[in-house]
Amino acid sequence: MNLQAQLKTAMDSQLNNYYFSFFMRKSIEAKDF
């Protein structure tokens, strides 16, 4: 795996983690109402 592909994979997984935690937080907030 070349460096660019590695970098893209790392950025994709970081983006996925960000969106995942964002939606988890939103769903948790929605349960409070």
PQR file with spaces between the fields and no chain letter, atoms N, CA, C, O and H, PARSE charges and radii, in Angstrom:
ATOM       1  N    MET     1       0.853   -1.191    0.000 -0.4000 1.5000
ATOM       2  CA   MET     1       0.000    0.000    0.000 -0.0000 2.0000
ATOM       3  C    MET     1       0.888    1.239    0.000  0.5500 1.7000
ATOM       4  O    MET     1       1.763    1.388    0.853 -0.5500 1.4000
ATOM       5  N    ASN     2       0.656    2.118   -0.956 -0.4000 1.5000
ATOM       6  CA   ASN     2       1.505    3.303   -1.005 -0.0000 2.0000
ATOM       7  C    ASN     2       1.043    4.347    0.004  0.5500 1.7000
ATOM       8  O    ASN     2      -0.020    4.219    0.612 -0.5500 1.4000
ATOM       9  H    ASN     2      -0.054    1.997   -1.649  0.4000 1.0000
ATOM      10  N    LEU     3       1.848    5.365    0.167 -0.4000 1.5000
ATOM      11  CA   LEU     3       1.608    6.347    1.225 -0.0000 2.0000
ATOM      12  C    LEU     3       0.300    7.100    1.009  0.5500 1.7000
ATOM      13  O    LEU     3      -0.431    7.377    1.960 -0.5500 1.4000
ATOM      14  H    LEU     3       2.712    5.470   -0.326  0.4000 1.0000
ATOM      15  N    GLN     4       0.012    7.429   -0.248 -0.4000 1.5000
ATOM      16  CA   GLN     4      -1.198    8.209   -0.504 -0.0000 2.0000
ATOM      17  C    GLN     4      -2.451    7.407   -0.161  0.5500 1.7000
ATOM      18  O    GLN     4      -3.406    7.938    0.407 -0.5500 1.4000
ATOM      19  H    GLN     4       0.606    7.204   -1.020  0.4000 1.0000
ATOM      20  N    ALA     5      -2.434    6.121   -0.512 -0.4000 1.5000
ATOM      21  CA   ALA     5      -3.585    5.280   -0.190 -0.0000 2.0000
ATOM      22  C    ALA     5      -3.721    5.125    1.322  0.5500 1.7000
ATOM      23  O    ALA     5      -4.831    5.115    1.855 -0.5500 1.4000
ATOM      24  H    ALA     5      -1.659    5.689   -0.973  0.4000 1.0000
ATOM      25  N    GLN     6      -2.588    5.006    2.008 -0.4000 1.5000
ATOM      26  CA   GLN     6      -2.623    4.892    3.463 -0.0000 2.0000
ATOM      27  C    GLN     6      -3.212    6.156    4.083  0.5500 1.7000
ATOM      28  O    GLN     6      -4.027    6.091    5.002 -0.5500 1.4000
ATOM      29  H    GLN     6      -1.686    5.014    1.576  0.4000 1.0000
ATOM      30  N    LEU     7      -2.787    7.298    3.567 -0.4000 1.5000
ATOM      31  CA   LEU     7      -3.263    8.572    4.093 -0.0000 2.0000
ATOM      32  C    LEU     7      -4.761    8.714    3.867  0.5500 1.7000
ATOM      33  O    LEU     7      -5.491    9.159    4.753 -0.5500 1.4000
ATOM      34  H    LEU     7      -2.124    7.350    2.820  0.4000 1.0000
ATOM      35  N    LYS     8      -5.215    8.334    2.675 -0.4000 1.5000
ATOM      36  CA   LYS     8      -6.639    8.439    2.368 -0.0000 2.0000
ATOM      37  C    LYS     8      -7.446    7.526    3.277  0.5500 1.7000
ATOM      38  O    LYS     8      -8.512    7.909    3.760 -0.5500 1.4000
ATOM      39  H    LYS     8      -4.622    7.973    1.955  0.4000 1.0000
ATOM      40  N    THR     9      -6.941    6.320    3.512 -0.4000 1.5000
ATOM      41  CA   THR     9      -7.649    5.389    4.389 -0.0000 2.0000
ATOM      42  C    THR     9      -7.741    5.948    5.801  0.5500 1.7000
ATOM      43  O    THR     9      -8.785    5.857    6.447 -0.5500 1.4000
ATOM      44  H    THR     9      -6.076    6.009    3.120  0.4000 1.0000
ATOM      45  N    ALA    10      -6.648    6.524    6.274 -0.4000 1.5000
ATOM      46  CA   ALA    10      -6.644    7.089    7.625 -0.0000 2.0000
ATOM      47  C    ALA    10      -7.625    8.249    7.719  0.5500 1.7000
ATOM      48  O    ALA    10      -8.345    8.376    8.709 -0.5500 1.4000
ATOM      49  H    ALA    10      -5.800    6.598    5.750  0.4000 1.0000
ATOM      50  N    MET    11      -7.655    9.093    6.697 -0.4000 1.5000
ATOM      51  CA   MET    11      -8.569   10.232    6.723 -0.0000 2.0000
ATOM      52  C    MET    11     -10.012    9.771    6.631  0.5500 1.7000
ATOM      53  O    MET    11     -10.886   10.331    7.293 -0.5500 1.4000
ATOM      54  H    MET    11      -7.070    8.990    5.893  0.4000 1.0000
ATOM      55  N    ASP    12     -10.271    8.753    5.813 -0.4000 1.5000
ATOM      56  CA   ASP    12     -11.634    8.235    5.694 -0.0000 2.0000
ATOM      57  C    ASP    12     -12.113    7.678    7.022  0.5500 1.7000
ATOM      58  O    ASP    12     -13.244    7.939    7.433 -0.5500 1.4000
ATOM      59  H    ASP    12      -9.561    8.298    5.275  0.4000 1.0000
ATOM      60  N    SER    13     -11.260    6.910    7.700 -0.4000 1.5000
ATOM      61  CA   SER    13     -11.681    6.315    8.966 -0.0000 2.0000
ATOM      62  C    SER    13     -11.869    7.392   10.026  0.5500 1.7000
ATOM      63  O    SER    13     -12.748    7.278   10.881 -0.5500 1.4000
ATOM      64  H    SER    13     -10.342    6.699    7.366  0.4000 1.0000
ATOM      65  N    GLN    14     -11.047    8.437    9.971 -0.4000 1.5000
ATOM      66  CA   GLN    14     -11.200    9.523   10.936 -0.0000 2.0000
ATOM      67  C    GLN    14     -12.507   10.267   10.681  0.5500 1.7000
ATOM      68  O    GLN    14     -13.203   10.659   11.618 -0.5500 1.4000
ATOM      69  H    GLN    14     -10.333    8.530    9.277  0.4000 1.0000
ATOM      70  N    LEU    15     -12.832   10.457    9.402 -0.4000 1.5000
ATOM      71  CA   LEU    15     -14.082   11.109    9.042 -0.0000 2.0000
ATOM      72  C    LEU    15     -15.259   10.263    9.510  0.5500 1.7000
ATOM      73  O    LEU    15     -16.234   10.790   10.046 -0.5500 1.4000
ATOM      74  H    LEU    15     -12.267   10.139    8.641  0.4000 1.0000
ATOM      75  N    ASN    16     -15.169    8.949    9.306 -0.4000 1.5000
ATOM      76  CA   ASN    16     -16.233    8.053    9.744 -0.0000 2.0000
ATOM      77  C    ASN    16     -16.401    8.116   11.253  0.5500 1.7000
ATOM      78  O    ASN    16     -17.525    8.134   11.754 -0.5500 1.4000
ATOM      79  H    ASN    16     -14.377    8.521    8.871  0.4000 1.0000
ATOM      80  N    ASN    17     -15.286    8.149   11.982 -0.4000 1.5000
ATOM      81  CA   ASN    17     -15.363    8.243   13.437 -0.0000 2.0000
ATOM      82  C    ASN    17     -16.034    9.540   13.851  0.5500 1.7000
ATOM      83  O    ASN    17     -16.827    9.558   14.793 -0.5500 1.4000
ATOM      84  H    ASN    17     -14.372    8.135   11.575  0.4000 1.0000
ATOM      85  N    TYR    18     -15.720   10.632   13.148 -0.4000 1.5000
ATOM      86  CA   TYR    18     -16.307   11.933   13.474 -0.0000 2.0000
ATOM      87  C    TYR    18     -17.815   11.900   13.268  0.5500 1.7000
ATOM      88  O    TYR    18     -18.575   12.313   14.143 -0.5500 1.4000
ATOM      89  H    TYR    18     -15.077   10.616   12.383  0.4000 1.0000
ATOM      90  N    TYR    19     -18.247   11.407   12.106 -0.4000 1.5000
ATOM      91  CA   TYR    19     -19.677   11.375   11.832 -0.0000 2.0000
ATOM      92  C    TYR    19     -20.386   10.401   12.757  0.5500 1.7000
ATOM      93  O    TYR    19     -21.512   10.652   13.187 -0.5500 1.4000
ATOM      94  H    TYR    19     -17.629   11.071   11.395  0.4000 1.0000
ATOM      95  N    PHE    20     -19.730    9.291   13.061 -0.4000 1.5000
ATOM      96  CA   PHE    20     -20.342    8.300   13.943 -0.0000 2.0000
ATOM      97  C    PHE    20     -20.594    8.900   15.317  0.5500 1.7000
ATOM      98  O    PHE    20     -21.690    8.772   15.862 -0.5500 1.4000
ATOM      99  H    PHE    20     -18.816    9.086   12.711  0.4000 1.0000
ATOM     100  N    SER    21     -19.569    9.563   15.885 -0.4000 1.5000
ATOM     101  CA   SER    21     -19.732   10.154   17.213 -0.0000 2.0000
ATOM     102  C    SER    21     -20.743   11.297   17.163  0.5500 1.7000
ATOM     103  O    SER    21     -21.482   11.522   18.121 -0.5500 1.4000
ATOM     104  H    SER    21     -18.678    9.668   15.442  0.4000 1.0000
ATOM     105  N    PHE    22     -20.772   12.022   16.035 -0.4000 1.5000
ATOM     106  CA   PHE    22     -21.730   13.120   15.894 -0.0000 2.0000
ATOM     107  C    PHE    22     -23.156   12.585   15.930  0.5500 1.7000
ATOM     108  O    PHE    22     -24.002   13.117   16.649 -0.5500 1.4000
ATOM     109  H    PHE    22     -20.172   11.839   15.257  0.4000 1.0000
ATOM     110  N    PHE    23     -23.427   11.530   15.153 -0.4000 1.5000
ATOM     111  CA   PHE    23     -24.778   10.981   15.118 -0.0000 2.0000
ATOM     112  C    PHE    23     -25.132   10.292   16.429  0.5500 1.7000
ATOM     113  O    PHE    23     -26.286   10.323   16.856 -0.5500 1.4000
ATOM     114  H    PHE    23     -22.740   11.097   14.569  0.4000 1.0000
ATOM     115  N    MET    24     -24.146    9.672   17.070 -0.4000 1.5000
ATOM     116  CA   MET    24     -24.406    9.058   18.371 -0.0000 2.0000
ATOM     117  C    MET    24     -24.816   10.131   19.370  0.5500 1.7000
ATOM     118  O    MET    24     -25.764    9.952   20.135 -0.5500 1.4000
ATOM     119  H    MET    24     -23.208    9.647   16.723  0.4000 1.0000
ATOM     120  N    ARG    25     -24.093   11.248   19.357 -0.4000 1.5000
ATOM     121  CA   ARG    25     -24.413   12.332   20.279 -0.0000 2.0000
ATOM     122  C    ARG    25     -25.798   12.905   19.969  0.5500 1.7000
ATOM     123  O    ARG    25     -26.555   13.227   20.884 -0.5500 1.4000
ATOM     124  H    ARG    25     -23.323   11.393   18.736  0.4000 1.0000
ATOM     125  N    LYS    26     -26.127   13.030   18.692 -0.4000 1.5000
ATOM     126  CA   LYS    26     -27.433   13.563   18.316 -0.0000 2.0000
ATOM     127  C    LYS    26     -28.544   12.623   18.773  0.5500 1.7000
ATOM     128  O    LYS    26     -29.569   13.082   19.277 -0.5500 1.4000
ATOM     129  H    LYS    26     -25.512   12.767   17.948  0.4000 1.0000
ATOM     130  N    SER    27     -28.357   11.333   18.606 -0.4000 1.5000
ATOM     131  CA   SER    27     -29.399   10.391   19.001 -0.0000 2.0000
ATOM     132  C    SER    27     -29.545   10.361   20.522  0.5500 1.7000
ATOM     133  O    SER    27     -30.647   10.184   21.041 -0.5500 1.4000
ATOM     134  H    SER    27     -27.524   10.961   18.197  0.4000 1.0000
ATOM     135  N    ILE    28     -28.433   10.533   21.229 -0.4000 1.5000
ATOM     136  CA   ILE    28     -28.502   10.569   22.691 -0.0000 2.0000
ATOM     137  C    ILE    28     -29.228   11.835   23.142  0.5500 1.7000
ATOM     138  O    ILE    28     -30.025   11.797   24.079 -0.5500 1.4000
ATOM     139  H    ILE    28     -27.538   10.676   20.807  0.4000 1.0000
ATOM     140  N    GLU    29     -28.951   12.961   22.472 -0.4000 1.5000
ATOM     141  CA   GLU    29     -29.641   14.202   22.816 -0.0000 2.0000
ATOM     142  C    GLU    29     -31.134   14.088   22.515  0.5500 1.7000
ATOM     143  O    GLU    29     -31.964   14.604   23.263 -0.5500 1.4000
ATOM     144  H    GLU    29     -28.304   12.993   21.710  0.4000 1.0000
ATOM     145  N    ALA    30     -31.465   13.418   21.428 -0.4000 1.5000
ATOM     146  CA   ALA    30     -32.869   13.286   21.042 -0.0000 2.0000
ATOM     147  C    ALA    30     -33.638   12.473   22.082  0.5500 1.7000
ATOM     148  O    ALA    30     -34.831   12.700   22.287 -0.5500 1.4000
ATOM     149  H    ALA    30     -30.791   13.000   20.821  0.4000 1.0000
ATOM     150  N    LYS    31     -32.969   11.533   22.735 -0.4000 1.5000
ATOM     151  CA   LYS    31     -33.646   10.717   23.740 -0.0000 2.0000
ATOM     152  C    LYS    31     -33.973   11.524   24.993  0.5500 1.7000
ATOM     153  O    LYS    31     -34.840   11.132   25.774 -0.5500 1.4000
ATOM     154  H    LYS    31     -32.001   11.348   22.569  0.4000 1.0000
ATOM     155  N    ASP    32     -33.288   12.642   25.188 -0.4000 1.5000
ATOM     156  CA   ASP    32     -33.540   13.432   26.390 -0.0000 2.0000
ATOM     157  C    ASP    32     -34.855   14.197   26.299  0.5500 1.7000
ATOM     158  O    ASP    32     -35.449   14.537   27.322 -0.5500 1.4000
ATOM     159  H    ASP    32     -32.583   12.960   24.553  0.4000 1.0000
ATOM     160  N    PHE    33     -35.315   14.470   25.070 -0.4000 1.5000
ATOM     161  CA   PHE    33     -36.528   15.259   24.931 -0.0000 2.0000
ATOM     162  C    PHE    33     -37.773   14.404   25.049  0.5500 1.7000
ATOM     163  O    PHE    33     -38.887   14.919   24.954 -0.5500 1.4000
ATOM     164  H    PHE    33     -34.832   14.193   24.239  0.4000 1.0000
